[in-house]
Amino acid sequence: MTSAICRDYDAIVFDMDGVLIDSEPVHYESTRRLFDELGQSLRESVNNEFLGSTDRHMFEVLRERYGLEVSVDWLIERRKAIYMEMLKTDGLPWRDEILELVSGLSTFGYRLAVASSGLKRIILHTLKEGGIDHLFDAVVSGDEITKPKPAPDIYLEAARRLAVEPSRCLAIEDTDVGVRAAKAAGMFVIAFPNSTTAAMDFGLADAIAHTTREIPGLIPHD
């Protein structure tokens, strides 16, 4: 990459779970363990209904569906505790070469943001652990917006905080709902599926990257 190239886009907005870290299996396992504690069984197919959505939306639906007698806030906090304990044991599952990509894009001159449905505390912890927190100009989390993906709100808020028009932003997403959200916000979208989301329909994406190394070549520039 070289900063002499004229860029078509000024900012790049990353989803976190599934894009920066391959965390979807960890999210499912932490939720499954939570349901085990509550005497319930949670199938992976049920968990996959909520890929790309917020914890609050997921637990509001599942609390009603399973007749759980604990609060949504308790479910969110307990699952977060299990998730964080798993990460302490196993480490963060960064996607191959993603840290190098983030660093390279920042050096190239793009403004960077995270627009993740996850909790703000977990996002900030993840970026800090990867040593890339200082490279991001904005971080928008699921607990800061009212309407979760596929609504465009989180991407519009990221663009607002970056002070960049959405049409000048490029988004990188691993789920179909995330792609729909970024497209609805008016952004160019690169789908970057992982093993959990590979079978999803990414027909709305402007491009699809199957490896991290493919992403720079899919970013339009003059």
N, C-alpha and C positions, 0 to 999 in steps of 0.2 A: 504493500500500500504506500502511496505517496500523497502528501497534502497538496501537490501541484494539480491533481485531478480536480476538475470542476464537479461538485456534488449535486445530484438531483434532490437530495434530502439533507436536512440539517440535523436531525436527531433520530436516534434509534431507541425504541422502547421494547424492553425485554419482559416477557412473562418470567416468573422465577421457577415455580414447580414444574418440572418436566422439561424446561428449557435450559436454565442455568444448572440445576441439579436434577438428577433422575430420581426424584423423591416420591413419585406416585406409588411405587410399591411400599415405601416406608409409611406413607399416609394411610394406605389401606391396612397395613399390618397394625399400625397404632390404633386405628378405628376398630379393627376386629378385636384387638385385645381389650379395648374399652367395653365393647359389647359383651365380651366374655365375662368381664367383671359384673355386668348387669344381668347375667344369666340369659343373654340373647345370642343368637347366631347371625352373623352378617356375611352374606355372600359377596364375593368380589363383584359380581354383576350389579348388585345394588349400589355398592360403593362407586362403581364406574358411571352411574347415572349423574353423579355430581362432579365429575372431573371438570376443572376450570371454574367451579362455583365457589362461593364463600363458605366458611365453616358455619356461619350463622344460618344461612339458607339451608344447608345440608341438614343440620341438626334440628331446625324447625320442622322440616319435613319428616325426618326419621323419628323424632320424638312423638309426633302425632301418629305415624304409621305403626310404631311398635308399642305405643301406649306407655312410654317411659315416664316415670314419676319424678325424675330429677329435672332441674331447670336447664334451659338451653345454655345459659352462661356456665353452669357446672360442667356440662358435656364438653363445651369448648375448652375450658381450662384443664379438665382431666385429660382429654385427648392430647392437648398441647404438652402436658407434662410427660405423658408416655412417649410422644414423638421426640421430645428433646432428650429423654433418657436413652432412646434408641440411637440417636445421633452421637451422643457421648460415647456410647459403646462401639459403634461401627464407623463413625466418621461421616462426613458429608459426601454424598455420592455425586460429585461434580461430573457433568458430561465431558466426554473426551475433548481436550483442547479448548474448552469454553473460556477458561480464564485468560488464555493467550489471545483469544478473539476479542474479548472485552477490552483488554489492554491495548490491542492494536487499533481498534475502532476509536478509542479515546485519543490515542496518539495521532490518528489520522485527522482528528478535529471534530468528530461527531459529538453532539451533546447526548448524554445517555440517561435513560430513566428505567425504572422498574415499575410495571403495572401488574401487580399480583393479587389474586384473590385471597392470599394468605394473610396471616396476622402480622401487623407491623413489627412486633418484637422479634418474630421469627425471621422476617425478611432482613432486618437490620443485623441480627446475629449472623445470618448466613453470609451476607456481604462482607461483614467484618472478618469472619473466619477465613474467607477466601482472599482477604487482603485487597479487595476491590471496592470497598465502600466509598473511598475518596474519589472514585472515577464516575460516580453517578450524581447527576445534578438534581434529580428528583426521584422520590420513592412514594408510590401510591399503593395503599393496601386495601384489602377487602373490607376492613373494619372502618374505612374512611369514606365509603360510598354507600348510597342507599340501594341502588339497583345493580345486582351482580351481572357479570357476563352471562348471556350474550348482549346485554345492554351496553351501549358505547361509553357509559359514564366514566369508567375508570381510565379509559384511554383519552377521553376529552380532558379529564382532570390532569393527567400526566402532561399533555400538550400545554395546558394552561400554566402549569408550574414551570415548564421549560421555557415559556414565553415563545413557543414555536407553533405556527399554524399546523393543525392536524394533517393537512395535505402535504406538509414538508416533513412529516414523520414516517418512519418505517417501523413496523412492529414485527417481532419474532414470537411465534406462538406454537404450542404443541397440541392444542385441542381444537375441535371444530367450533365449540362455543367461543373460544378465545379469538379464533380467526373471524368469526361473525361479529364479535364486539369491535375489533380493530377496524374491520372493513366498514362497519356502521359509523365509526368515528371519522372515516374518510382517509384512512392511512393505507399505504402500500404494505402488504402482509406477506412475510415468508413463513410458511408452515415448516416446523422443525419437529416432526413426530418422533416419539420414542417407542420402546417395546410395548408400552401399555396403550398408546394411542395410534399405533401404526395403521390400524384398520379403519380409522375414522375417515369420513368424507371431507377432503380438503379442497373440494372443487371451487370454493370461493377465494382461495388463496391466490396471490399473484405469482407465487413461485413456491417450490417445495425443495427443502434441503434435507438430505438423508444423513449427512455428516457435517460436523462443524466446519470442516475445510471448504465445503461447498458454498457457505454463506457469503463470503466476500464477493465471489463471482456473480452472485445473484442480486447484489445491491446495484441498482441503476446509477450510472454516472456518465457524464459526457467525456 
